[in-house]
Amino acid sequence: MQYRWTKKYEFFFFLLLLSIVFTRVLANFNNFNYSISVWLPVVFIPVSLLYGLGTLKIKKSINTVKIESILYILIIGFLVSVPFFQMIFFQNLIDSEGRYSHNYILVTSSLAVSWMLAGSVVAKVESSLAINVILLFYFILSLFYLYTGLDGGYFIDYYSLSSLRNDDIKIHHLSLTEPLTYIIFLTLSFFIKKNYIKWLALLLMTYIMLALGGRVSFFSFVFTIFFYEFLISDKRFFLAKLSFIIFILLIIIYSLKGLFIDSDAYKKIFFEGGIGQDSSLEARLDFFSDFNNGILSQFLIGNVNYFIERHNTLGSYAHNILSVFQFYGTLSFLTIIYTFYYIFKKIFYYKIYESLSPIDTFGFLLLVYSFISILVGKAVLFSPMWFVIGFWLIRLRLFKVKNYV
């Protein structure tokens, strides 16, 4: 029997997602236990099992199984099985920060599965007044905390946030930007179709992404918005619109440049010291060059031990989509690549980017943002990647069944 998803359950799933990501925001401000906030997404595992993912039900004839279900099961299968193969065939090494390789791959996979399931259940949500209200509530709360995090400046002061803590956890742009990504794109999706407030919302969200201090996140966000505008605009007038937007942005950036030109975050984002002087970029390039050296040991089932053997730290993986290969091997990597291709193909086939549903818009914006991010700077630990995979493999089934477009 297929499960009936009522408005009550839709609201529950949406509230659960926002509550989980917001606890991570609170943890960065020392208002919630950090370790618990990282592990909270695993609650989506029992939640999804309890309510059931009817779209994954395999029927008697294999010919009736949809490709979305096959891809979903394959990815979950890789995430569950690869860690156990690595524990069987590889030693449990420890890196310079005291992290064990077996625990590391298990935690990475557990959270990836959790975020896939989170995307799966949220894929069944539709907009409602209750959902709009709760989203606005969490967004306003987020703005309040971000304002306090500015500490009188124009960028989030991560040194100040870290100094508030009684533990050794160092707060940085990655730990804060990632949970806020969901809230930012959800909120933007509810306003981007409303012309009377659209551009104000875009400017506000762009500033938030800038203030968070993450270079990859900021430029991926900007490109995502430009790409979306290109798709939904009349192509005859898009060049004029694009020129106008760039002109306004340049005026704003030039006008405000004097306010935060001395900020380290500003210099980092815009390579004020020159690309050759950027230590973060240099480290990423070094890790990327290591990819060729580790191919053989990571070819079949991945091998996180290689990071310890090479650099004595589990954080030395390629900061792009190649990290999937390093963690999970060739078949997993090719499956993820094909899954993204399939999702984009179906979205353009159905023209989902033109949908009036804020949830569809959210899914599309987050998909583009996540895909760009993992191409240029994010890695296998990037939760939005797993979220959008789970979201669209379920959402696309709903389009076929319910004829949303």
URTAVEN-V816205 format. One record per run of one state. SS is the DSSP state (helix for helix, strand for strand, loop for the rest). FROM is the first residue (numbers start at 1). LEN is the number of residues. Records with the same first field share a line. If there is no record, write none. Layout:
# URTAVEN-V816205
SS: FROM-LEN  FROM-LEN
This chain:
# URTAVEN-V816205
loop: 1-6  29-5  52-2  57-5  65-2  90-4  95-5  123-6  151-7  164-9  192-3  212-3  233-2  261-3  270-5  278-1  299-6  312-10  329-1  351-1  355-3  377-6  403-3
helix: 7-22  34-18  54-3  62-3  67-23  101-22  129-22  158-6  173-19  195-17  215-18  235-26  264-6  275-3  279-20  305-7  322-7  330-21  352-3  358-19  383-20
strand: 94-1  100-1
